[in-house]
Amino acid sequence: MPEDLEEAILELKRERNAIILAHYYQEDELQDLADVVGDSLKLAQAAQEADCEVIAFCGVHFMAETAKILNPDKPVVIPDLEAGCSLADGCPADEFRVFVDRHPGARVLSYINCSAEVKAMSDLICTSSNAVKMVEHFKGEPLIFAPDRHLARFVAKEAGRDDLIVWQGACIVHELFSAKGLAKLKVQHPEAEVLAHPECDQAVLDQADFIASTTGIIKRAVETPDTLSIIATEEGVFHSILQQAPGKQLVQAPGLDESCSCNHCPFMRLNTVEKLYLALRDLEPQVFVPEAVRAKALRPIEKMLELS
């Protein structure tokens, strides 16, 4: 392994004519090496527009799959192939097919946090940034929303839909924020604004001053005049916030188990600088999507990007 990993990665990136995409939940050093840092929507847009020969995706598997769906002729590498997602893993394609078949005539809107196979069964894809807008696209039609039940509940309220047919999945990170712990923290910091991701449980959202996607939370934390913000999402967003607002004080909302770092996504944190170097050096591990699946999944992704 080279002594100066950062320089070695940048050199490999030049040699490979590669672009490095990183999610906000990645470790700080991976975000600093990336050409584009963003949420799922921004990274999908970046993948669609990528002018390169290789895409190195520092995120989780479904994100790299989305990049591959949009770029079938380019190698898409991910530092750790085991970087999965509880939402995607909790919605197996075969079980979702049965679920869809139980509701003939219903359209299917899938959160981007799902497998390529589930995307291929969908009429449209959404992210937390645009989910309300995507639901409104199906006004008057029966609609399945998968796989996050908490996001579905939030979106249903915002869009005025009480009839969504919801797959009962959840994010293991956002579901572990403690409403009781948050209430105690608010007593300690009455001046703080609470910013929460809509994947959180309703009892947490009920205490939030501002609910938004990852990008929305970052923007709000940077722009609010409040010195202190309590953040109910993955702590990886702190890096971007502090880059833009160095004087900001940030406190993460407490988890159900205060003895662990349960609100760090264990899948996102599998990616490391060392693994990124090896992925660019060896062009492995690559993410592949069968062409029949890719072609079907491409349509709802492109439709989302067009509507966004």
C-alpha positions as protocol buffer text, in pm:
chain_id: "A"
residue {
  index: 1
  type: MET
  ca { x: 0 y: 0 z: 0 }
}
residue {
  index: 2
  type: PRO
  ca { x: 149 y: 341 z: -97 }
}
residue {
  index: 3
  type: GLU
  ca { x: 258 y: 572 z: 184 }
}
residue {
  index: 4
  type: ASP
  ca { x: 65 y: 866 z: 39 }
}
residue {
  index: 5
  type: LEU
  ca { x: -270 y: 706 z: -36 }
}
residue {
  index: 6
  type: GLU
  ca { x: -442 y: 1029 z: -128 }
}
residue {
  index: 7
  type: GLU
  ca { x: -187 y: 1114 z: -397 }
}
residue {
  index: 8
  type: ALA
  ca { x: -188 y: 754 z: -523 }
}
residue {
  index: 9
  type: ILE
  ca { x: -568 y: 763 z: -558 }
}
residue {
  index: 10
  type: LEU
  ca { x: -558 y: 1094 z: -743 }
}
residue {
  index: 11
  type: GLU
  ca { x: -291 y: 955 z: -978 }
}
residue {
  index: 12
  type: LEU
  ca { x: -496 y: 643 z: -1045 }
}
residue {
  index: 13
  type: LYS
  ca { x: -801 y: 859 z: -1106 }
}
residue {
  index: 14
  type: ARG
  ca { x: -609 y: 1050 z: -1373 }
}
residue {
  index: 15
  type: GLU
  ca { x: -472 y: 731 z: -1531 }
}
residue {
  index: 16
  type: ARG
  ca { x: -815 y: 566 z: -1539 }
}
residue {
  index: 17
  type: ASN
  ca { x: -999 y: 883 z: -1644 }
}
residue {
  index: 18
  type: ALA
  ca { x: -1223 y: 807 z: -1349 }
}
residue {
  index: 19
  type: ILE
  ca { x: -1476 y: 1006 z: -1151 }
}
residue {
  index: 20
  type: ILE
  ca { x: -1517 y: 949 z: -777 }
}
residue {
  index: 21
  type: LEU
  ca { x: -1870 y: 989 z: -641 }
}
residue {
  index: 22
  type: ALA
  ca { x: -1930 y: 988 z: -266 }
}
residue {
  index: 23
  type: HIS
  ca { x: -2238 y: 1003 z: -47 }
}
residue {
  index: 24
  type: TYR
  ca { x: -2260 y: 1243 z: 246 }
}
residue {
  index: 25
  type: TYR
  ca { x: -2255 y: 945 z: 484 }
}
residue {
  index: 26
  type: GLN
  ca { x: -1904 y: 841 z: 384 }
}
residue {
  index: 27
  type: GLU
  ca { x: -1598 y: 901 z: 602 }
}
residue {
  index: 28
  type: ASP
  ca { x: -1458 y: 1254 z: 579 }
}
residue {
  index: 29
  type: GLU
  ca { x: -1145 y: 1150 z: 387 }
}
residue {
  index: 30
  type: LEU
  ca { x: -1352 y: 982 z: 115 }
}
residue {
  index: 31
  type: GLN
  ca { x: -1571 y: 1290 z: 78 }
}
residue {
  index: 32
  type: ASP
  ca { x: -1257 y: 1503 z: 43 }
}
residue {
  index: 33
  type: LEU
  ca { x: -1126 y: 1283 z: -240 }
}
residue {
  index: 34
  type: ALA
  ca { x: -1452 y: 1280 z: -435 }
}
residue {
  index: 35
  type: ASP
  ca { x: -1530 y: 1482 z: -745 }
}
residue {
  index: 36
  type: VAL
  ca { x: -1896 y: 1495 z: -644 }
}
residue {
  index: 37
  type: VAL
  ca { x: -2038 y: 1459 z: -292 }
}
residue {
  index: 38
  type: GLY
  ca { x: -2414 y: 1442 z: -260 }
}
residue {
  index: 39
  type: ASP
  ca { x: -2733 y: 1262 z: -170 }
}
residue {
  index: 40
  type: SER
  ca { x: -2888 y: 988 z: -382 }
}
residue {
  index: 41
  type: LEU
  ca { x: -3052 y: 1230 z: -625 }
}
residue {
  index: 42
  type: LYS
  ca { x: -2743 y: 1442 z: -683 }
}
residue {
  index: 43
  type: LEU
  ca { x: -2525 y: 1132 z: -728 }
}
residue {
  index: 44
  type: ALA
  ca { x: -2771 y: 978 z: -976 }
}
residue {
  index: 45
  type: GLN
  ca { x: -2763 y: 1303 z: -1172 }
}
residue {
  index: 46
  type: ALA
  ca { x: -2383 y: 1306 z: -1159 }
}
residue {
  index: 47
  type: ALA
  ca { x: -2369 y: 946 z: -1279 }
}
residue {
  index: 48
  type: GLN
  ca { x: -2602 y: 1027 z: -1567 }
}
residue {
  index: 49
  type: GLU
  ca { x: -2383 y: 1319 z: -1674 }
}
residue {
  index: 50
  type: ALA
  ca { x: -2046 y: 1155 z: -1604 }
}
residue {
  index: 51
  type: ASP
  ca { x: -1787 y: 1222 z: -1876 }
}
residue {
  index: 52
  type: CYS
  ca { x: -1532 y: 958 z: -1781 }
}
residue {
  index: 53
  type: GLU
  ca { x: -1423 y: 603 z: -1848 }
}
residue {
  index: 54
  type: VAL
  ca { x: -1459 y: 463 z: -1493 }
}
residue {
  index: 55
  type: ILE
  ca { x: -1697 y: 544 z: -1207 }
}
residue {
  index: 56
  type: ALA
  ca { x: -1576 y: 479 z: -852 }
}
residue {
  index: 57
  type: PHE
  ca { x: -1877 y: 494 z: -624 }
}
residue {
  index: 58
  type: CYS
  ca { x: -1817 y: 552 z: -253 }
}
residue {
  index: 59
  type: GLY
  ca { x: -2159 y: 467 z: -122 }
}
residue {
  index: 60
  type: VAL
  ca { x: -2372 y: 157 z: -87 }
}
residue {
  index: 61
  type: HIS
  ca { x: -2455 y: -111 z: -340 }
}
residue {
  index: 62
  type: PHE
  ca { x: -2790 y: 20 z: -467 }
}
residue {
  index: 63
  type: MET
  ca { x: -2626 y: 355 z: -547 }
}
residue {
  index: 64
  type: ALA
  ca { x: -2351 y: 191 z: -750 }
}
residue {
  index: 65
  type: GLU
  ca { x: -2618 y: -20 z: -924 }
}
residue {
  index: 66
  type: THR
  ca { x: -2801 y: 299 z: -1022 }
}
residue {
  index: 67
  type: ALA
  ca { x: -2479 y: 436 z: -1172 }
}
residue {
  index: 68
  type: LYS
  ca { x: -2432 y: 112 z: -1366 }
}
residue {
  index: 69
  type: ILE
  ca { x: -2792 y: 119 z: -1491 }
}
residue {
  index: 70
  type: LEU
  ca { x: -2723 y: 466 z: -1629 }
}
residue {
  index: 71
  type: ASN
  ca { x: -2376 y: 371 z: -1762 }
}
residue {
  index: 72
  type: PRO
  ca { x: -2390 y: 13 z: -1892 }
}
residue {
  index: 73
  type: ASP
  ca { x: -2066 y: 45 z: -2091 }
}
residue {
  index: 74
  type: LYS
  ca { x: -1851 y: 189 z: -1812 }
}
residue {
  index: 75
  type: PRO
  ca { x: -1691 y: -6 z: -1528 }
}
residue {
  index: 76
  type: VAL
  ca { x: -1853 y: 93 z: -1197 }
}
residue {
  index: 77
  type: VAL
  ca { x: -1641 y: -2 z: -898 }
}
residue {
  index: 78
  type: ILE
  ca { x: -1727 y: 18 z: -529 }
}
residue {
  index: 79
  type: PRO
  ca { x: -1465 y: 0 z: -254 }
}
residue {
  index: 80
  type: ASP
  ca { x: -1650 y: -276 z: -65 }
}
residue {
  index: 81
  type: LEU
  ca { x: -1905 y: -498 z: -237 }
}
residue {
  index: 82
  type: GLU
  ca { x: -2061 y: -579 z: 102 }
}
residue {
  index: 83
  type: ALA
  ca { x: -2171 y: -217 z: 149 }
}
residue {
  index: 84
  type: GLY
  ca { x: -2542 y: -288 z: 136 }
}
residue {
  index: 85
  type: CYS
  ca { x: -2855 y: -121 z: 275 }
}
residue {
  index: 86
  type: SER
  ca { x: -3114 y: -241 z: 523 }
}
residue {
  index: 87
  type: LEU
  ca { x: -3393 y: -95 z: 311 }
}
residue {
  index: 88
  type: ALA
  ca { x: -3277 y: -270 z: -6 }
}
residue {
  index: 89
  type: ASP
  ca { x: -3203 y: -595 z: 177 }
}
residue {
  index: 90
  type: GLY
  ca { x: -3542 y: -581 z: 351 }
}
residue {
  index: 91
  type: CYS
  ca { x: -3730 y: -574 z: 21 }
}
residue {
  index: 92
  type: PRO
  ca { x: -3631 y: -891 z: -170 }
}
residue {
  index: 93
  type: ALA
  ca { x: -3740 y: -880 z: -534 }
}
residue {
  index: 94
  type: ASP
  ca { x: -3929 y: -1211 z: -524 }
}
residue {
  index: 95
  type: GLU
  ca { x: -4130 y: -1106 z: -219 }
}
residue {
  index: 96
  type: PHE
  ca { x: -4195 y: -763 z: -364 }
}
residue {
  index: 97
  type: ARG
  ca { x: -4329 y: -921 z: -683 }
}
residue {
  index: 98
  type: VAL
  ca { x: -4586 y: -1112 z: -475 }
}
residue {
  index: 99
  type: PHE
  ca { x: -4675 y: -789 z: -293 }
}
residue {
  index: 100
  type: VAL
  ca { x: -4725 y: -602 z: -621 }
}
residue {
  index: 101
  type: ASP
  ca { x: -4933 y: -883 z: -768 }
}
residue {
  index: 102
  type: ARG
  ca { x: -5168 y: -860 z: -468 }
}
residue {
  index: 103
  type: HIS
  ca { x: -5262 y: -510 z: -579 }
}
residue {
  index: 104
  type: PRO
  ca { x: -5353 y: -532 z: -948 }
}
residue {
  index: 105
  type: GLY
  ca { x: -5390 y: -194 z: -1112 }
}
residue {
  index: 106
  type: ALA
  ca { x: -5174 y: -10 z: -859 }
}
residue {
  index: 107
  type: ARG
  ca { x: -4880 y: 190 z: -985 }
}
residue {
  index: 108
  type: VAL
  ca { x: -4543 y: 141 z: -817 }
}
residue {
  index: 109
  type: LEU
  ca { x: -4325 y: 420 z: -678 }
}
residue {
  index: 110
  type: SER
  ca { x: -4000 y: 290 z: -530 }
}
residue {
  index: 111
  type: TYR
  ca { x: -3759 y: 482 z: -312 }
}
residue {
  index: 112
  type: ILE
  ca { x: -3413 y: 471 z: -471 }
}
residue {
  index: 113
  type: ASN
  ca { x: -3294 y: 268 z: -168 }
}
residue {
  index: 114
  type: CYS
  ca { x: -3388 y: -61 z: -333 }
}
residue {
  index: 115
  type: SER
  ca { x: -3232 y: -320 z: -561 }
}
residue {
  index: 116
  type: ALA
  ca { x: -3215 y: -298 z: -939 }
}
residue {
  index: 117
  type: GLU
  ca { x: -3470 y: -581 z: -956 }
}
residue {
  index: 118
  type: VAL
  ca { x: -3721 y: -382 z: -750 }
}
residue {
  index: 119
  type: LYS
  ca { x: -3655 y: -73 z: -960 }
}
residue {
  index: 120
  type: ALA
  ca { x: -3731 y: -284 z: -1266 }
}
residue {
  index: 121
  type: MET
  ca { x: -4082 y: -351 z: -1126 }
}
residue {
  index: 122
  type: SER
  ca { x: -4146 y: 19 z: -1068 }
}
residue {
  index: 123
  type: ASP
  ca { x: -4321 y: 289 z: -1266 }
}
residue {
  index: 124
  type: LEU
  ca { x: -4113 y: 563 z: -1110 }
}
residue {
  index: 125
  type: ILE
  ca { x: -3824 y: 605 z: -864 }
}
residue {
  index: 126
  type: CYS
  ca { x: -3796 y: 874 z: -598 }
}
residue {
  index: 127
  type: THR
  ca { x: -3544 y: 1002 z: -345 }
}
residue {
  index: 128
  type: SER
  ca { x: -3615 y: 1172 z: -15 }
}
residue {
  index: 129
  type: SER
  ca { x: -3549 y: 1503 z: -194 }
}
residue {
  index: 130
  type: ASN
  ca { x: -3827 y: 1458 z: -448 }
}
residue {
  index: 131
  type: ALA
  ca { x: -4058 y: 1191 z: -301 }
}
residue {
  index: 132
  type: VAL
  ca { x: -4355 y: 1426 z: -246 }
}
residue {
  index: 133
  type: LYS
  ca { x: -4334 y: 1553 z: -603 }
}
residue {
  index: 134
  type: MET
  ca { x: -4313 y: 1197 z: -739 }
}
residue {
  index: 135
  type: VAL
  ca { x: -4619 y: 1088 z: -537 }
}
residue {
  index: 136
  type: GLU
  ca { x: -4812 y: 1386 z: -675 }
}
residue {
  index: 137
  type: HIS
  ca { x: -4733 y: 1259 z: -1025 }
}
residue {
  index: 138
  type: PHE
  ca { x: -4978 y: 972 z: -956 }
}
residue {
  index: 139
  type: LYS
  ca { x: -5268 y: 1185 z: -843 }
}
residue {
  index: 140
  type: GLY
  ca { x: -5593 y: 985 z: -839 }
}
residue {
  index: 141
  type: GLU
  ca { x: -5423 y: 649 z: -902 }
}
residue {
  index: 142
  type: PRO
  ca { x: -5377 y: 364 z: -653 }
}
residue {
  index: 143
  type: LEU
  ca { x: -5010 y: 370 z: -557 }
}
residue {
  index: 144
  type: ILE
  ca { x: -4765 y: 129 z: -395 }
}
residue {
  index: 145
  type: PHE
  ca { x: -4477 y: 297 z: -209 }
}
residue {
  index: 146
  type: ALA
  ca { x: -4171 y: 93 z: -117 }
}
residue {
  index: 147
  type: PRO
  ca { x: -3964 y: 15 z: 77 }
}
residue {
  index: 148
  type: ASP
  ca { x: -3950 y: 273 z: 363 }
}
residue {
  index: 149
  type: ARG
  ca { x: -4263 y: 297 z: 577 }
}
residue {
  index: 150
  type: HIS
  ca { x: -4148 y: 608 z: 765 }
}
residue {
  index: 151
  type: LEU
  ca { x: -4076 y: 803 z: 448 }
}
residue {
  index: 152
  type: ALA
  ca { x: -4408 y: 679 z: 308 }
}
residue {
  index: 153
  type: ARG
  ca { x: -4595 y: 811 z: 614 }
}
residue {
  index: 154
  type: PHE
  ca { x: -4425 y: 1151 z: 585 }
}
residue {
  index: 155
  type: VAL
  ca { x: -4482 y: 1174 z: 210 }
}
residue {
  index: 156
  type: ALA
  ca { x: -4846 y: 1066 z: 239 }
}
residue {
  index: 157
  type: LYS
  ca { x: -4912 y: 1349 z: 482 }
}
residue {
  index: 158
  type: GLU
  ca { x: -4729 y: 1609 z: 271 }
}
residue {
  index: 159
  type: ALA
  ca { x: -4899 y: 1498 z: -51 }
}
residue {
  index: 160
  type: GLY
  ca { x: -5243 y: 1456 z: 105 }
}
residue {
  index: 161
  type: ARG
  ca { x: -5258 y: 1083 z: 30 }
}
residue {
  index: 162
  type: ASP
  ca { x: -5398 y: 856 z: 300 }
}
residue {
  index: 163
  type: ASP
  ca { x: -5433 y: 560 z: 66 }
}
residue {
  index: 164
  type: LEU
  ca { x: -5074 y: 466 z: -14 }
}
residue {
  index: 165
  type: ILE
  ca { x: -5007 y: 92 z: -20 }
}
residue {
  index: 166
  type: VAL
  ca { x: -4686 y: 68 z: 179 }
}
residue {
  index: 167
  type: TRP
  ca { x: -4411 y: -193 z: 198 }
}
residue {
  index: 168
  type: GLN
  ca { x: -4313 y: -207 z: 565 }
}
residue {
  index: 169
  type: GLY
  ca { x: -3937 y: -149 z: 548 }
}
residue {
  index: 170
  type: ALA
  ca { x: -3717 y: 81 z: 755 }
}
residue {
  index: 171
  type: CYS
  ca { x: -3363 y: 219 z: 770 }
}
residue {
  index: 172
  type: ILE
  ca { x: -3169 y: 68 z: 1061 }
}
residue {
  index: 173
  type: VAL
  ca { x: -2992 y: 399 z: 1118 }
}
residue {
  index: 174
  type: HIS
  ca { x: -3282 y: 643 z: 1116 }
}
residue {
  index: 175
  type: GLU
  ca { x: -3517 y: 411 z: 1300 }
}
residue {
  index: 176
  type: LEU
  ca { x: -3277 y: 397 z: 1596 }
}
residue {
  index: 177
  type: PHE
  ca { x: -3302 y: 761 z: 1697 }
}
residue {
  index: 178
  type: SER
  ca { x: -3462 y: 784 z: 2040 }
}
residue {
  index: 179
  type: ALA
  ca { x: -3763 y: 1013 z: 2083 }
}
residue {
  index: 180
  type: LYS
  ca { x: -3718 y: 1000 z: 2462 }
}
residue {
  index: 181
  type: GLY
  ca { x: -3347 y: 1081 z: 2433 }
}
residue {
  index: 182
  type: LEU
  ca { x: -3420 y: 1363 z: 2191 }
}
residue {
  index: 183
  type: ALA
  ca { x: -3673 y: 1515 z: 2433 }
}
residue {
  index: 184
  type: LYS
  ca { x: -3408 y: 1518 z: 2706 }
}
residue {
  index: 185
  type: LEU
  ca { x: -3154 y: 1674 z: 2470 }
}
residue {
  index: 186
  type: LYS
  ca { x: -3400 y: 1950 z: 2377 }
}
residue {
  index: 187
  type: VAL
  ca { x: -3442 y: 2034 z: 2746 }
}
residue {
  index: 188
  type: GLN
  ca { x: -3063 y: 2067 z: 2774 }
}
residue {
  index: 189
  type: HIS
  ca { x: -3045 y: 2284 z: 2460 }
}
residue {
  index: 190
  type: PRO
  ca { x: -3373 y: 2478 z: 2435 }
}
residue {
  index: 191
  type: GLU
  ca { x: -3214 y: 2722 z: 2189 }
}
residue {
  index: 192
  type: ALA
  ca { x: -3127 y: 2449 z: 1936 }
}
residue {
  index: 193
  type: GLU
  ca { x: -3316 y: 2373 z: 1617 }
}
residue {
  index: 194
  type: VAL
  ca { x: -3387 y: 2003 z: 1555 }
}
residue {
  index: 195
  type: LEU
  ca { x: -3333 y: 1888 z: 1195 }
}
residue {
  index: 196
  type: ALA
  ca { x: -3459 y: 1540 z: 1105 }
}
residue {
  index: 197
  type: HIS
  ca { x: -3466 y: 1308 z: 808 }
}
residue {
  index: 198
  type: PRO
  ca { x: -3812 y: 1175 z: 709 }
}
residue {
  index: 199
  type: GLU
  ca { x: -3688 y: 815 z: 745 }
}
residue {
  index: 200
  type: CYS
  ca { x: -3705 y: 871 z: 1123 }
}
residue {
  index: 201
  type: ASP
  ca { x: -3987 y: 739 z: 1341 }
}
residue {
  index: 202
  type: GLN
  ca { x: -4290 y: 967 z: 1379 }
}
residue {
  index: 203
  type: ALA
  ca { x: -4217 y: 1026 z: 1749 }
}
residue {
  index: 204
  type: VAL
  ca { x: -3884 y: 1180 z: 1645 }
}
residue {
  index: 205
  type: LEU
  ca { x: -4034 y: 1382 z: 1360 }
}
residue {
  index: 206
  type: ASP
  ca { x: -4297 y: 1521 z: 1598 }
}
residue {
  index: 207
  type: GLN
  ca { x: -4015 y: 1694 z: 1787 }
}
residue {
  index: 208
  type: ALA
  ca { x: -3837 y: 1827 z: 1479 }
}
residue {
  index: 209
  type: ASP
  ca { x: -3836 y: 2191 z: 1378 }
}
residue {
  index: 210
  type: PHE
  ca { x: -3735 y: 2105 z: 1022 }
}
residue {
  index: 211
  type: ILE
  ca { x: -3777 y: 1780 z: 826 }
}
residue {
  index: 212
  type: ALA
  ca { x: -3591 y: 1729 z: 501 }
}
residue {
  index: 213
  type: SER
  ca { x: -3366 y: 1508 z: 291 }
}
residue {
  index: 214
  type: THR
  ca { x: -2995 y: 1484 z: 362 }
}
residue {
  index: 215
  type: THR
  ca { x: -2924 y: 1779 z: 132 }
}
residue {
  index: 216
  type: GLY
  ca { x: -3208 y: 1977 z: 286 }
}
residue {
  index: 217
  type: ILE
  ca { x: -3073 y: 1918 z: 635 }
}
residue {
  index: 218
  type: ILE
  ca { x: -2724 y: 2030 z: 535 }
}
residue {
  index: 219
  type: LYS
  ca { x: -2858 y: 2345 z: 367 }
}
residue {
  index: 220
  type: ARG
  ca { x: -3074 y: 2433 z: 668 }
}
residue {
  index: 221
  type: ALA
  ca { x: -2794 y: 2373 z: 919 }
}
residue {
  index: 222
  type: VAL
  ca { x: -2562 y: 2598 z: 719 }
}
residue {
  index: 223
  type: GLU
  ca { x: -2815 y: 2878 z: 668 }
}
residue {
  index: 224
  type: THR
  ca { x: -2996 y: 2890 z: 1001 }
}
residue {
  index: 225
  type: PRO
  ca { x: -2881 y: 3170 z: 1233 }
}
residue {
  index: 226
  type: ASP
  ca { x: -2901 y: 2927 z: 1527 }
}
residue {
  index: 227
  type: THR
  ca { x: -2553 y: 2849 z: 1657 }
}
residue {
  index: 228
  type: LEU
  ca { x: -2648 y: 2497 z: 1765 }
}
residue {
  index: 229
  type: SER
  ca { x: -2833 y: 2238 z: 1559 }
}
residue {
  index: 230
  type: ILE
  ca { x: -2946 y: 1893 z: 1670 }
}
residue {
  index: 231
  type: ILE
  ca { x: -2922 y: 1655 z: 1374 }
}
residue {
  index: 232
  type: ALA
  ca { x: -3132 y: 1340 z: 1336 }
}
residue {
  index: 233
  type: THR
  ca { x: -2957 y: 1174 z: 1045 }
}
residue {
  index: 234
  type: GLU
  ca { x: -2628 y: 995 z: 981 }
}
residue {
  index: 235
  type: GLU
  ca { x: -2336 y: 1185 z: 1133 }
}
residue {
  index: 236
  type: GLY
  ca { x: -2147 y: 1189 z: 802 }
}
residue {
  index: 237
  type: VAL
  ca { x: -2336 y: 1510 z: 713 }
}
residue {
  index: 238
  type: PHE
  ca { x: -2142 y: 1698 z: 983 }
}
residue {
  index: 239
  type: HIS
  ca { x: -1838 y: 1717 z: 754 }
}
residue {
  index: 240
  type: SER
  ca { x: -2018 y: 1904 z: 477 }
}
residue {
  index: 241
  type: ILE
  ca { x: -2198 y: 2134 z: 721 }
}
residue {
  index: 242
  type: LEU
  ca { x: -1876 y: 2231 z: 899 }
}
residue {
  index: 243
  type: GLN
  ca { x: -1695 y: 2290 z: 570 }
}
residue {
  index: 244
  type: GLN
  ca { x: -1958 y: 2549 z: 481 }
}
residue {
  index: 245
  type: ALA
  ca { x: -2022 y: 2684 z: 832 }
}
residue {
  index: 246
  type: PRO
  ca { x: -1708 y: 2625 z: 1042 }
}
residue {
  index: 247
  type: GLY
  ca { x: -1850 y: 2796 z: 1351 }
}
residue {
  index: 248
  type: LYS
  ca { x: -2160 y: 2579 z: 1367 }
}
residue {
  index: 249
  type: GLN
  ca { x: -2214 y: 2361 z: 1674 }
}
residue {
  index: 250
  type: LEU
  ca { x: -2368 y: 2024 z: 1585 }
}
residue {
  index: 251
  type: VAL
  ca { x: -2510 y: 1758 z: 1815 }
}
residue {
  index: 252
  type: GLN
  ca { x: -2638 y: 1427 z: 1687 }
}
residue {
  index: 253
  type: ALA
  ca { x: -2975 y: 1315 z: 1814 }
}
residue {
  index: 254
  type: PRO
  ca { x: -2929 y: 1024 z: 2056 }
}
residue {
  index: 255
  type: GLY
  ca { x: -2991 y: 664 z: 1962 }
}
residue {
  index: 256
  type: LEU
  ca { x: -3190 y: 403 z: 2149 }
}
residue {
  index: 257
  type: ASP
  ca { x: -2865 y: 251 z: 2275 }
}
residue {
  index: 258
  type: GLU
  ca { x: -2639 y: 529 z: 2402 }
}
residue {
  index: 259
  type: SER
  ca { x: -2347 y: 286 z: 2444 }
}
residue {
  index: 260
  type: CYS
  ca { x: -2290 y: 239 z: 2070 }
}
residue {
  index: 261
  type: SER
  ca { x: -2250 y: 441 z: 1752 }
}
residue {
  index: 262
  type: CYS
  ca { x: -2575 y: 297 z: 1622 }
}
residue {
  index: 263
  type: ASN
  ca { x: -2649 y: 604 z: 1412 }
}
residue {
  index: 264
  type: HIS
  ca { x: -2341 y: 551 z: 1197 }
}
residue {
  index: 265
  type: CYS
  ca { x: -2446 y: 347 z: 894 }
}
residue {
  index: 266
  type: PRO
  ca { x: -2244 y: 25 z: 926 }
}
residue {
  index: 267
  type: PHE
  ca { x: -2271 y: -36 z: 551 }
}
residue {
  index: 268
  type: MET
  ca { x: -2150 y: 308 z: 445 }
}
residue {
  index: 269
  type: ARG
  ca { x: -1857 y: 280 z: 685 }
}
residue {
  index: 270
  type: LEU
  ca { x: -1730 y: -38 z: 515 }
}
residue {
  index: 271
  type: ASN
  ca { x: -1577 y: 180 z: 246 }
}
residue {
  index: 272
  type: THR
  ca { x: -1228 y: 310 z: 327 }
}
residue {
  index: 273
  type: VAL
  ca { x: -954 y: 505 z: 153 }
}
residue {
  index: 274
  type: GLU
  ca { x: -746 y: 185 z: 130 }
}
residue {
  index: 275
  type: LYS
  ca { x: -1031 y: 0 z: -41 }
}
residue {
  index: 276
  type: LEU
  ca { x: -1090 y: 289 z: -280 }
}
residue {
  index: 277
  type: TYR
  ca { x: -724 y: 276 z: -384 }
}
residue {
  index: 278
  type: LEU
  ca { x: -748 y: -99 z: -452 }
}
residue {
  index: 279
  type: ALA
  ca { x: -1075 y: -58 z: -643 }
}
residue {
  index: 280
  type: LEU
  ca { x: -919 y: 199 z: -875 }
}
residue {
  index: 281
  type: ARG
  ca { x: -597 y: 0 z: -909 }
}
residue {
  index: 282
  type: ASP
  ca { x: -761 y: -334 z: -988 }
}
residue {
  index: 283
  type: LEU
  ca { x: -1097 y: -216 z: -1124 }
}
residue {
  index: 284
  type: GLU
  ca { x: -1251 y: -454 z: -873 }
}
residue {
  index: 285
  type: PRO
  ca { x: -1497 y: -512 z: -724 }
}
residue {
  index: 286
  type: GLN
  ca { x: -1727 y: -409 z: -1007 }
}
residue {
  index: 287
  type: VAL
  ca { x: -2104 y: -382 z: -986 }
}
residue {
  index: 288
  type: PHE
  ca { x: -2300 y: -558 z: -1259 }
}
residue {
  index: 289
  type: VAL
  ca { x: -2669 y: -550 z: -1350 }
}
residue {
  index: 290
  type: PRO
  ca { x: -2817 y: -809 z: -1591 }
}
residue {
  index: 291
  type: GLU
  ca { x: -2919 y: -635 z: -1913 }
}
residue {
  index: 292
  type: ALA
  ca { x: -3284 y: -746 z: -1894 }
}
residue {
  index: 293
  type: VAL
  ca { x: -3311 y: -597 z: -1545 }
}
residue {
  index: 294
  type: ARG
  ca { x: -3110 y: -288 z: -1636 }
}
residue {
  index: 295
  type: ALA
  ca { x: -3331 y: -201 z: -1932 }
}
residue {
  index: 296
  type: LYS
  ca { x: -3647 y: -219 z: -1721 }
}
residue {
  index: 297
  type: ALA
  ca { x: -3492 y: -29 z: -1429 }
}
residue {
  index: 298
  type: LEU
  ca { x: -3357 y: 244 z: -1655 }
}
residue {
  index: 299
  type: ARG
  ca { x: -3701 y: 375 z: -1754 }
}
residue {
  index: 300
  type: PRO
  ca { x: -3827 y: 474 z: -1407 }
}
residue {
  index: 301
  type: ILE
  ca { x: -3486 y: 619 z: -1314 }
}
residue {
  index: 302
  type: GLU
  ca { x: -3470 y: 834 z: -1626 }
}
residue {
  index: 303
  type: LYS
  ca { x: -3830 y: 941 z: -1571 }
}
residue {
  index: 304
  type: MET
  ca { x: -3741 y: 1053 z: -1216 }
}
residue {
  index: 305
  type: LEU
  ca { x: -3440 y: 1248 z: -1340 }
}
residue {
  index: 306
  type: GLU
  ca { x: -3652 y: 1411 z: -1609 }
}
residue {
  index: 307
  type: LEU
  ca { x: -3923 y: 1511 z: -1358 }
}
residue {
  index: 308
  type: SER
  ca { x: -3662 y: 1636 z: -1114 }
}
